[in-house]
Amino acid sequence: MIIHMAKLGRDVFKMDKLWDCTTCFTCQERCPKEVKITDIIIELRNLAVKNSYYPSMADVPKIIIQNLYRSGNGQPLSPEVQKMRSIIGLDKTPCDVGRDEDDLKAFQKLLDGLPLMRWGDI
């Protein structure tokens, strides 16, 4: 829905739905037309932030922020899901910054500069 609205020229930056995606890459990996759905959502979020639109961190559960910082993904996959992904021919983990240690460290450094990381015990 968000991508369709963006294609129509609607201002999706202010929509809360833009931030609902957990970036698990499931939709992207299953898309029969190979649309890079998660990549588009991430780019739309980047554009939103560049234009000073971003969600209130008060509404984001602390565990998601912790997971994002530690693994590069706000919704790490359980061992059961990783096993299922292997069975159906997908990599055990989706393509995110957590796959590469240097990328994850760079991402953590970026997050360290954000106010949301000043909660003390994240």
N, C-alpha and C positions, 0 to 999 in steps of 0.2 A: 504494500500500500504506500509506504513512504517513497519508494523508488518511483512508482507510478505518479505520485503527486509531484515529485521533483521534476519528472519529465514534462509534466503539464505546466511547469513554471511556478508552482505554488511555493510559498515560503515554508519549507519544512524545518528550518533551523529552530523555530520556537516551539515545535511540537514535541511533547514529552515522549511520544512513541519512537522518536529517533534514538532515544537512549535506552529503550527497552531490550534491544538485541543484546544477548550475552556473548556474542562473537564466538559461538561454539563451532561455527562453520558447517553445521549439519545441512542447512538449506543450500549452501553453496556446493557442497559435495554431492548432494542428491539432485541438483537441478538438471533436468534432462537437456536443457538448452545451454548448459555450462555458463550460465550468467554468474559473474563474480559478485554475488549478492553481498556477502560480508565485506568484501573490499569496497564496494560502493557505499555501504553504511558507514564504514570507517572514514572514507573520504568525505562523506557528507558531515560527519561529526567534526572532522578536522576543519572543514570550511566554516561550520557553525562556530567553533571556538575562535577561529581567526576573525570572525565577525562579532565576537563578544557574546555569543549565545552558548550557554552551557547549563546543565541541570544543577539543582542545589544538591550538594554532597550530603546534606542532612538526611535526605531520603534514601541514600544508598546504604544498604546494610554493610556494616563494618567488615564482615567476613569477605564480601566481594572485593573490597579495597585491599584487604590482606592477601587474598588469592591472586589478585591482579599484580600486586607488587612481587610476591614470591615466585609466581610461575609465568607471568605474562598473560594470563587468562583469568578473567573474573569468575569463570565457571569451570574449574579443572574437572576432567573426566574421571569417573570412578574406574577402578580396575575392571569391573564388569563391562562398562561401556567400551573401554579400551579393547577388551577381548572381543566384543561383538564387532567393533570396527575392523579388527584384524580378520575375523571370520568372513566379513562381507567384502574384503579386499581394500579397505582404507588403512592409512597409517594409523597407528595406535593413538596418536595425538594430532589434533588439527594444526594447520600451519599458522603459528603465531610466534611472537617474539621469544617465547619460552623454549623453542627448539634450538636456538643458538645462544650459547652462554654469553658471547660478546654483545649480542643484540639485547639480551635480557638485562645485562649490566648497564647498557646505555639507556634502556627504558627506565630502569630503577633510578638512575641518576636524574633523568628528566622528571620523574615523579617526586624525587626528593625535594625539588624546588617548588612544588605546588603547596598551597595552604592546606589542602586536605591531608597531607602527610604529616602535619604538625599536631596530630592528635595524641602524640606521645607514645602510645603503645601499639602502633600499627607495625 
